[in-house]
Amino acid sequence: MDFTRRQLLYACGGLGTAALLAACGDGGGAAPAAGGSPRQGGTLRIGALGRTSAITRDPHGTQGNESDYLVIALVYDTLTAPGGKNNNTVARLASAFTPSKDLKTWRFTLAEGAAFHDGTPVTADDVVWSLRRLRDTPSGAARLPGIAAGHITADGKRTVVLVSDYANAELPLLTRLSTFVLKKDTPDKEIPGAPGTGPFRLDWYRGGNARLLRNAHWHGGAVHLDAIEVTMFQSPQAMTNAMLSGQIDVASNAGAVAARTARARRDIQVVRRPDDMAMPVVMRTSDGPFADARVREAMKLLVDREAMVRQVLSGYGSVANDILGTGDPAYAKDIPRRRRDLAKAKRLLTDAGFDFSRTYQLVTTEDVAGLAESATLFASQAREAGVKIEVVKQESGAFYQKTWLKGDFYTNYWGTNDSVVFFASKTLTTGAGQNEADWSDKEFDAAYRKVLATADRTARTAALRDLQRIEHDRSGYLLWGMADGIDLAAPKVRGLPKLPGYGRVQLENVWLAP
């Protein structure tokens, strides 16, 4: 299971698209803090969700806790990072990245002055060792698809060369999320606490809680805070209570319930990140009751998307159109949005020979707020068309062992809301490591390869639209809506991240007003 699955997502939130600092709902809650010049000093106390049983200290491991990933992302740098609205990828540990003409070979130049926390300069050999180590993890192939370990090499002290098996104009995007760099040949037993290159260095770590100190020599620029204290909470409720009582300065991914609780408080900022988390229903396409594309289309026509957003997300979300990657600048907003049409759904099901006498099990979990509720409401809506659905709740561990990647019909969530290509490579192409619907479509695969092989931005955007049209028409994803991410913050907290994905946990620009 890749970190994009559970990491950062124990509450209704997670990594997401461009953030907005705005008062929630009806305008209640404190207005977002703004203005003033960044001030150096102070300690930010941030609450993050996690469970003791899921603690992971290895930057290349599967981080099931937001608290652990937050610490790791502040201590270690990735090669690239999410960019702004019109640029998905910008430099971080790498200062530049350039492709060959055939888009198969990419050269990454390391940032001038990049060093580990003990003062040792970062070299290309360190990066090569780290990427090969990452590549050899259980989910490494999915994190760096098309790149064999032997095709990750150094060219001198500051250049890393990645060679893909196929043309890939989007390869730098794949280096944004988990390419954390450690010193070459660091023994596994020394990985916890090993020096990184990030804006903060680890002071101490105890059972999910940690204290980080400012790295005054960070190559990326000035860091404002003296320290960050991360406190792990096992439930959104406990974290919200700590925020309301003043024990922490930021409650990360607190969810819609917390937003409703806090919106009457003028002493708390409500940080709303629209379109933060995808909450699709997954239908297995290779066999079973949803193998017929007509049945899948019918299911997508049964759902009342507006009602789902209104009731499941309490309005803290937006209607989606069965295409993953709504945060992509190239997301195809012009593809007509599906509307509820029970008559057409019944006709499609009848033509497909759908068995209306059978009860179909929809498996769900309570891993994030609203997930089980979405399954229950969808089942209720489907009954209006004569489709009988029984909602079955599974404990998280059982779900990922028995249902995920295997089941016929289940709910799911993705908190990265990354690019269309990211999701295509992870979940939709034939043989993808996390092909949740077991979907194989030759036309989609060809469109995907065309996107990767197209260097011109305008032409690639057109190719991306074709890719999304196929996904919209035939895939096993019923993506009814996108949940907003909700953070709570004290009025003194300024400069909170506004970028998607990994940018969600980049806190080096945060500062505290007097």
C-alpha positions, 0 to 999 in steps of 0.5 A, a space after each residue: 500500500 502506497 503512502 497516498 492511500 492512508 497517509 495524511 488521511 485519518 480525518 476528512 482531509 489530506 493532501 490536496 489542491 490549491 488551498 484557500 484560507 476562507 471562513 467556512 460555511 455561512 461565514 462564521 469563524 475567525 477570518 484568516 490571518 493575513 498581513 504583516 511581515 514574516 517574523 522569525 522565532 517562536 514554536 508552532 504546536 501542530 496536531 496531526 493524526 496517527 495511530 501508535 500501531 502504524 508508526 513508521 520512521 523510515 522515509 522510504 517506508 509506508 507511512 500510515 500516520 500523518 504525524 510521521 509523514 509531517 515529521 519526515 517531510 520537514 526533515 528530508 527533502 524530495 527532488 521536486 515539489 508541487 508548484 502553483 496553479 500553472 506549474 505542477 512541479 518545481 525544484 526543491 533539492 534539485 535546482 533544475 531538471 532537463 529532458 533528452 529530446 526523446 523524453 526518456 532521459 532526465 538530468 537533475 542538478 542538485 541545488 547549490 549549497 544543499 547539505 545534510 544537517 551535520 554539514 556534509 554536502 549532498 552528492 549525486 551518489 547520496 541521491 542515487 543510493 536513496 532512489 535505488 533504496 526507494 525503488 527496492 521497497 514493496 511499492 517502489 515500482 509504483 513510485 518510480 514507474 518505468 525506471 529500473 534501479 540500474 537506470 538511476 545513476 550519477 554524472 559527477 557530484 551534482 547531477 543525477 540521471 534517470 532513464 525511463 523505459 518509455 518517453 515520459 514528459 511528466 517524470 519530474 512529477 513522479 519525484 515530488 512525493 517520496 524521493 526523500 534523500 539520506 546519506 549513502 549507505 546509511 544502515 537500516 538501524 540508523 535510519 530513524 533520526 538519520 540527518 536529512 537536508 530539510 528545513 528542520 532537523 529532528 530534536 527528539 521523537 517519542 511515540 509519534 510526538 516530535 520536536 523539530 528545530 530550525 535548520 538555519 543553513 537550509 539551501 531553500 532559503 530562510 526558515 522563520 520558526 525556531 521550532 515545530 512540535 508535532 503531537 499525534 492524536 488518534 482521533 479528530 475529536 481529540 485533536 479538535 478539543 486540544 485546539 479549542 482549549 489552546 493546547 495546540 496552534 494548528 489542528 491538521 485535517 480536522 474535518 467538517 465536523 470540527 469546522 462546524 464546531 469552530 465556526 462560531 469561534 472568533 479566536 480560531 481560523 478555519 482553513 478550507 482547502 477546496 477539492 482536497 480529497 477524492 471519495 470514489 466508489 470503485 467497481 471491478 471491471 474485469 469480471 463480476 456484476 460491473 464488468 459491463 460498461 453499461 452497468 458502470 454507466 448506470 451506477 454513475 447515473 443513479 447517484 445524486 451528486 449534489 445530495 451527496 455533497 450536501 449531506 455527506 460533506 455538509 457542503 464542505 466539498 464539490 460535485 465531481 465528474 468521475 475523473 480523478 485529478 481535479 486539481 490538475 491545471 489541465 483537468 477537463 472542465 468542459 467534459 459534460 458533467 453527469 446528471 442523475 437520470 434514473 430512467 436511463 440508468 434502468 434502461 441501461 441495466 435492463 439492456 445489460 441483463 442486470 440481476 435486479 433480484 440480487 443484493 449487492 454488497 458495497 464494502 466501506 470503512 470508517 477510515 475517514 469522516 464521511 466515507 461510510 456515510 457516502 456508501 449508505 446514502 448511495 445505497 439509498 439512492 440506488 434503491 430508487 432505481 430498484 438496485 438493492 445494495 447492502 453496505 458492509 463496514 470493514 475494519 481498516 486492516 481487513 479492508 486492505 487485506 481482503 477488499 482493496 484491489 480485489 473486491 467487486 464494489 467498494 468505497 475508497 479515498 485519495 487525499 493527494 488530488 494530484 495530476 490526471 497523469 499521476 492517477 493514470 499511472 497509479 490506478 488506471 493503466 493496464 497493470 498499474 500497481 494500484 489498479 483498484 478497478 482492475 481496468 484494462 483499456 487499450 485506447 486509454 493506455 495508448 492515450 496515456 503513452 501519447 500524453 507522456 510522449 508529447 513535449 508541447 504543453 498545448 498538445 499535451 493538454 489536448 491529449 490529456 483531454 482525450 485521456 480524461 474522456 475515456 476515463 469518464 466514459 468507461 472506467 470503474 470509478 464513480 467519483 461523485 464528489 471532492 471533500 474539502 480539507 479543513 484545518 483549524 489554526 490560531 489567529 497568530 499563525 501566518 503563512 500556512 501552505 497553499 500548495 497541493 500534494 506534498 506542498 500541504 506539509 511544507 511549513 518552512 514559510 509559516 510564522 507566528 505573529 506577536 
